[in-house]
Amino acid sequence: MSFQYQELATNESLRLLRVDRLDKSKGTLMCTLLHIDRHDPPPGVSWIALSYRWGDEKDLVTLRLREVSDVASGIPPSALEDDYSSTQAPRSALDMTLSLYHSGHISDRWIWIDYICLNQQDQTEKGIQVGLMGSVYSLSAQTIVYTGPASYSTSTAMDFLKGLKAVFEGSPRGDRNVEWKPEMGRLARPPDASMVREAVLPHDVLFVWGQHSLPWAEMEALANWDTRSNLFALLGNATGTWTAISTLKKIMLLRQNRQGSARGYRCGLSFALYTCDAATSFDPRDRIFGLLGLLYGPEAAIDIKPDYSSKTTPAAVFTRATRKYTVQNDSFELVYSAGIGLLRDIEGLPSWVPDYTKSLRQFPGGHLCAGKGDLRSLDLEPLQFQASEFKVQAYLVDTISHVLPYKTLRRPSEYTSMEDDSQVAWYLEHAIRHVSQAYPVPWSEDLPACFVRTLTSNSVVLSGVDGGTPSPPAFDRAFAQLGIARKLGILGSATPRPNQVATAKERQSFLTTVAGYMEDNTICTIPRGRMALVPRHAEPGDVVAVCPGARLPFILRPSRREAAGCQRFQMVGTDTERLFWNS
């Protein structure tokens, strides 16, 4: 008989699951579902909330469930197989449950696991329960963040983490010259970024890799070690390692601030989206709905209710969220990541709405002009909308005259020398030739520095919280030593002095930064020969617009449709440090 969910008594009710036993003959989990009031659970009933990645929703396996609401008898497991009915759940969820059951983490414990404890077929219930999901984690006795089964090197990584702990606990807090072992590359697999919100809200968090586990205090220490000694750089700047450490630091920031360790904490929708930027969701709408439980403080109040009905499309959810936040805060914060010049998968988005399933553009650096401030003398109107259109005041300051077109076929490998990467070499050569149409070789003394700062967006990729660190002089030295710069003769015949010679690490850092920005951007020229870095899909004729109160200029595409007193445009986009350099 197929399992049928019983209706929850109230919106504050939730289901908990307990693994009763494993039917070894069939390899099937036999489980009990219990209804409780989350704020008033029966005596002796607490729960462990599970955080994990769903995996392939089409890869389903069978489990057997029974559902009860009477706890008077203590709810012993039933010996009668007929008391249980069959249902299906993703293999990833059941493999995790079985692994945690065998390891003893959830034996004889009530757990909350979203796919099974929510009736996935009841969209009304799902919308209500997702809106209250924050309380499931904050009220849990413990949350287990299951990052997957152990890999072949997990044991080695765990052993090395113990050694790291001894090194850091035995060294002065300011020591940045610790000797590192090559085994550092075997660092334990990081938690997936989609689990950020579940790791922030609970008091007690345990990270699990197969039979291995670490409490939050140990993971927090790893993030602190990076702050002390730039762990990421010492690990060879591998993207996977940076993502792991960056995710941990974001969790640490949110946890500390939410617990009052940082003054003035608030978490609005913009902060949650940028902080959880790398999060993935099988239902795109959860990029908004799934973060609502993180919102906290003065900016938390936003009129968005989870709605999983078929009529509510991802485009509608993203548009409503962007509009609500923008008007409520009179801020461009979310709009910075929008534009048809960026890769977008969600259909039906207005040009001013970001595709939140993609990595968001880095938030404008804190060293730039910060928001509107006190600009009352300019008589600015609040940001507003008319139907699906975003109405702003703007000054059109320039027009793009030519864009270097190209297609990125692949992301450069993080483990190979960028000097040997043909794609980066092609981009650099054609970018130089593009600029040389306005500035014949050899270039003037100041032009190479402008070129370098444009290609690198005047910042060091992956350095600093807001990506706002100005490009170092080493980038200029590295560029001057590249074979392509000498081949095209842009620097003349001058020979660099010994103190101007860049190291192999500095050249790799410069080229890695160029590669990071070329994935979504390209170089262009605007009238009078000035250079700019713009979204890859910008076109000649697009205009540069400055909106009073915005930290960055926007790239807009004129529309033939006009209205009285207004010009219409599509937003092409902008990016961190979209700076225009006078050459």
Secondary structure, DSSP 8 states (H G I E B T S, - for coil): -B------SSTTEEEEEEEEEEETTTTEEEEEEEEEETTS--TT--EEEEE-----TTSEEEEEEEEE---TT-----S-GGG-EEEEEEHHHHHHHHHHHHTTSSTT-EEE-HHHHS-TT-HHHHHHHHHTHHHHHHTSSEEEEEEES--TTHHHHHHHHHHHHHHHHTS-TT-------GGGGG------GGGHHHHHS-SSEEEEETTEEEEHHHHHHHHHHHHHH-HHHHTT--HHHHHHHHHHHHHHHHHHHHTTSSTT--B-HHHHHHHTTT---SSTTHHHHTTGGG-BSTT---------STTS-HHHHHHHHHHHHHHHHT--TTGGG--TTS---STT--TTS--TTS-------TTS--SS-S-GGGT----EEETTEEE---EEEEE--EE------S---TTS-GGG-HHHHHHHHHHHHHHHTTS-SS--SSHHHHHHHHHTTTS-TT-SSSS-----HHHHHHHHTSHHHHHTTTTTT----GGG---HHHHHHHHHHHHHHHTTEEEEEEGGGEEEEEETT--TT-EEEE-TT-SS-EEEEEEEEEETTEEEEEEEE--TT---B--
